[in-house]
């Protein structure tokens, strides 16, 4: 299985790599899990296209989908 999407946590000093997952759907689900625990902001980075999606914890409600 190829892991094409990196999940990065935004920190004051920059970004921290968290993990890689195979699909955007997996990345969105994992980021939602992480935000529920950490209340941090994340970037989903597509290795194929170099597209970045910023997911801000403040923009997500407890039941809101990404």
Secondary structure, DSSP 8 states (H G I E B T S, - for coil): ----EEEEEEETTEEEEEEEESSHHHHHHHHHHHHHHH---EEEEETTT--EEEE-GGG--TT---
